[in-house]
Amino acid sequence: MRSIRFFLLAAWLCLSLGAFAQTTYYVAPEGTDEPTSGTDATPFKTIGYAISQQKVVNGDILQIAAGNYTEGNILVNKSLTITGLGQNVTITGISPVLRVRANGVNIQGLNISPETPENSVGILFESTGSEGIDNAIIQQNTISGFTSGIVFQNAALVNNLNVVNNIITDNTNGILANQGVQFLGTSAITENNLAGNGTAIVNNSTVPNNNNLINATANWWGAAGAPSVTLEINDVNRVIYSPWLRDGADDSDENEGFQSSFADLGVRRTATNLDALTEANDLIAAEGSITLYPSQVNADQTYEGITIDKNITFETTTNDPLPIESISTGSGSIEIEGPLKVNALVLGDGNIVVSGSNVLTLNEGASITENGSGQFLGEIKTEDFTLEAGNDLNLLGVSISSGAEDLSNITISRKTGDNAVAEVDNARSIQVMWDINVPNQENISPRTLTFSWENTYDGTMDFSNNKAVVWKRTASGEPWQLVEETSVSTTDNIRTVEVNNISSFSEWVITDEDNPLPVELTYFSASLLEPHVELNWETASEINSDFFAIERSENGKDFKEIGQLKAAGDSDIPLQYSYIDEQASKRFSGSVFYRLRTVDFDGSFEYSDITTVTLSDDDIPMITAFAREGQQSLKLFTRAIEPGDYRVWVTDLSGRKIFEQDLQLLPKESYEVSVGNLSQSIYLIRCEGRQLALSNKFRVEEID
């Protein structure tokens, strides 16, 4: 917005000044006020003397060097650019410090302050006779401490005025137009810091029948209310202004809240700015934040509808929902951090996210339209309403069939996203949860409920067999109860399930029939490939799988992650993976244990069985075992034994036999042997056969 405005200003300057031969003259505190001065090497000493010289003519530029200038009542009677941009230029002088009596004057980059503040003026624009004030630009100046920062007087017609990006603060009047001054419609006072003034903006209401508008939007007004912004408005909308852009209460900007980047705006709808939200939406930066304050329009508290084409956060300042006519997402997304209430939602390609415990409320009769790929995440609910006898309902993805009696004071809410996932019998539900709240549920005739959701909310659920399970609970924190196993129909990515004979209402979730794990692992093995260890595994299928974490242990109990491998995400065909552990043989000897941690996109995970590899044969038992308390089995590992039939038994240290079985063993293999429940202790495993007798101790470890 600003770049466009400056482009237009630059274009106007080129057109307005193109007829003049433009020359740059220099002013510096160390200069001399001589007719021959004005060059970069020998500058003028004062601004007033430079302007008065015949050599400085219309269209020229006065470049002011850094320094303090004590002069005042400088008469600007030529179409000049007076600039201190890029310098630290301070002018302190007699009021008015700058008296402008010419068209096409551009004042920029100056710090202007009064010698004495009483009845003082920073910049005075005055016309002579019937002449007006045309094509003036005041930009990037600081004007503070005056009775009036900028004044327009003498019945002037002001045309093409642009006051942009200035700090005009702590004056009795920020910008004042005396009686008889008329502003034409092309004038703009925008993007200025106007905080701390007694009266911040133009008072031109004393001119009768002057319906021209001054664009005074996007200024920073501090915490001033409407009466402080304009002294008198009457019934004529001569000034378009937005006094509540930024509240300023929590602002730490060095310029007392002026936000030139418009990353954080506060808005309040007022009688003179009925489209405050539209203005803020136009101005807000991408990834910006808009804070909504209660409307000051008594007849209508509702903010106008908006379409979001940027990524914006909405915050509110009240506990009660603030009303907005409609919210539409185009290419941008909106995050709502506070209670809002709408008459219509239009979901385009951007998301609508209601964060935390906040709720977006639908007015009675509100509509929801889905036109794009965007998702709604968070909680949305209805106001209280009555479902009359004989009428059915279809709202927020739930349909309630008609019944013989009214359902009074009913509300329906729907949560979507990760916060809506329920843990049901150690399984996770879809990413949707419904709450149908009917205060008086006695003697309700049986109804049919139909739940619908987009398959993008399936999460880890798999409905490929077209089966689902519907669950409900009476209140949050209560256990989930199975309602019905039913079928799922899918049309245009919308899944639908139906349950019958429902006469009480509560919270509802849906799972698939089998609750599959994210990854179905076919095998997992470790092999010694000197000097490395190669791990290989295969998945039969994957659902929403993120990555595999490879973990290693020296004792089969204490595992540490040594690497990660990206998973496929979703797959219904066998996939093979391998990982090389280059460090194992360099750091360890004997047996090393490995396991996989398969991690889903939502952070859930499962462990694989443990596999092992022997790194060297030096002083390593030819048979080893590993078990954990309560697992009913142990892992048996062999080394360089002869293949054949062996008798294997387990005893405690007193010699009491716990397990005995004939097994066919091969070298360098692992076996899972069912031995029953072993308590924590030290045991002895024995193996005899092929003219070989082996024994070794092992410890049953506690479960983590």
Phi, psi and omega in degrees: 000313183293319181297325178294318182296315180294327176297318179294320178297317180296320179296320179296318179300318180298320181288319184288324187256000184298337182282346183261151172277112189274128178230142177261126175246152188244143176231132180212150181302330181273005183281184179231143179272080177233149180303335182273357181283182176113354178272172178297324182281322181231083185282165168293159180267326183232152181289317182301317180294320181299317182293324184287344183288141181295334182291335177271118186234177180307135178093351182280168180241132171256112179267116186261122179282162180300142178150177178257129182241121177254095177201159183203174184052047179283119181275118177254095183247023178224156179282086187241158165255118179251110190231135171239018182302135181085357181238173174249088187253121179239127179242119177240125184194186182289142182284142347285143183296315175236122177250111187260122177229044180209157174272161174069031180267132180239113181246122186212144172073030182246146170258114188243128180219156184273153172290315171227135187284341185294128177051040184257155180226136178282298178234124180248120172259123179220140178262160177245130180067226182267004182288154177255191176240111186240147166058043178265142177232127174235112186217140174059037174255161170244122184230107188218150171090006184265163167298317175221124182294307177229134182231138171242133184210178176071047172052040185276148166265115183260121184231138177058043174274135176228110176251106194226132171061038177256159170253102182242087190231158172058040171250158174298313172238127178291299177228126186229132173247119181287171185304136178095346180284133179238130177261129177276163193295348182270006181274147182217136174235096191225152171059038178251155170269107183244028181283152171081007176269150175299309170236124192275326195230180189299138169246100177238023185284351181280353179272116182290149174058028177258096184261009178291144184260141172257125176281103181241037182275166171062030172264160174261122188250008187066214179262020184293142173273176184304319180299331180278342183279315174232134184296323184204126179251327187057218183254011183249124180280080180271341183234125170266116183217161180227086186291350184247028167284108186075121176282323174091351186297322183248020186271139181240015181297144185295339178260035173059034172111353180291120185248089182292338180274347180056039178279341186213106183241145170246141183228147171223128179285126181232171181297332180264359177215072183290340181251041183299322181291322177298317179298314179296321178296324177291324186274332191298142177286157172301141185067025182270180182228133178243125176259126181261131176250154181303142182295146175259013178263106189295324185289331184214110182272357188274128172289152181290160178288150181223156171243128186263119175242013175229168174272108190235144171255130175258127173241153177234164185244010182233161174278334178275145181298132174275134184275136173232139182300310181200155174232125178235138174255123172268251178272351182254165178245156180233134173249129186254118179242072182154161183285128176230160178224133186229158173265338182205142173237132175236114183263109177264228181276346177268157180273156167244116185242119174261112191272155173056223182269009180288158183225138171260120186260139176262128171297157178299130182085005180294155183244151174233124180238133180244111185247354187215203185267001183290159178241153172258123181236130182118197185253133175230139184217164178264160166287166175301138176208173179245126172266105187288153179304138179086352179253146173255179187216141173220107187204137176055036175080012176230136178243133178242124181288164182290156179218182186276350183225162175290146167253105188265150177054036180281141170230148177232131174233152177225127173254139177227157180102188184299327181288351180262358182283130179252148172268113184235114182049049179064018176240162180254140181276179170296170184272041177220137174224130179253147174229110178256111187251112175240110188302316183250104187252014179284138173058042175273130179292147182302136179238164172255128176255136175236124180252136180229142177205155175286144182294348174293344177265010181296330185063233180270001183285148181235113182251028181295337177267007176061031178238145179214163177235129180258132182235154174215162172217154186285332180198161178302135181094341177281158179290150177281141180242135179290128180262309184194141167268127189217178181265157178244131171249145182231124178222122179052048177069009177255123177263145183221133172232154183228136174233144187246165174058047179263123180236008173218152189234154187188210175270145186224139172221169183224137173237170172279178185282324188257344183049062187292152173290157180301324183227131173260107186270126179277311177206163176212121186222158177233136181227143177272117174239089187315130003262020186248169171247129178254127177255134180228139174209163182223139174252136175281328177200159177220139177229113174059031182277136183264300182202165173254131172257123180268127183238145184231149180215149174270338185239002181080002181240310185265103184257145174231141179288132180244354179176170178226152176224131182294134177271175185281337184097282177224131180201141174243018177236155179298136178230138181254144179227153174215153181215135179257122174265100184279347187263341190301307184290342178279336187247339188231164169221168182079212182269137176237137185254146179226150169211162177252140169248109181268121189249131179273166180296333179273006177095347177290156184208163175223148176263146172276174168294162179272137172238161185223163176216144177263123186275328177208164183263356185290118173058029180256129178301147182280352175216133178224160181220158179213136178207160175234151183302132174081006183269353176068003182208164174228159175262127179250127182241132178250160177243238186268059177269164174282136177294144178157192182271135181224149170263126183241132173217157181239133175230159170276180187290345176275354180097357179293126183282130181252328184210144174208133182197147173274129182229148173264118187244150176237157178289148175054049179229164175240145182225143174257121187241126179281117184237000186086182185280116178257131176279169180296121179182184175252133183234167178241128175253133180238148182216124180229140178156161178055038181058036183223132175238123183235150174207154179195151177269152172212158183246135172275118185270154175285154178284139181297000000 
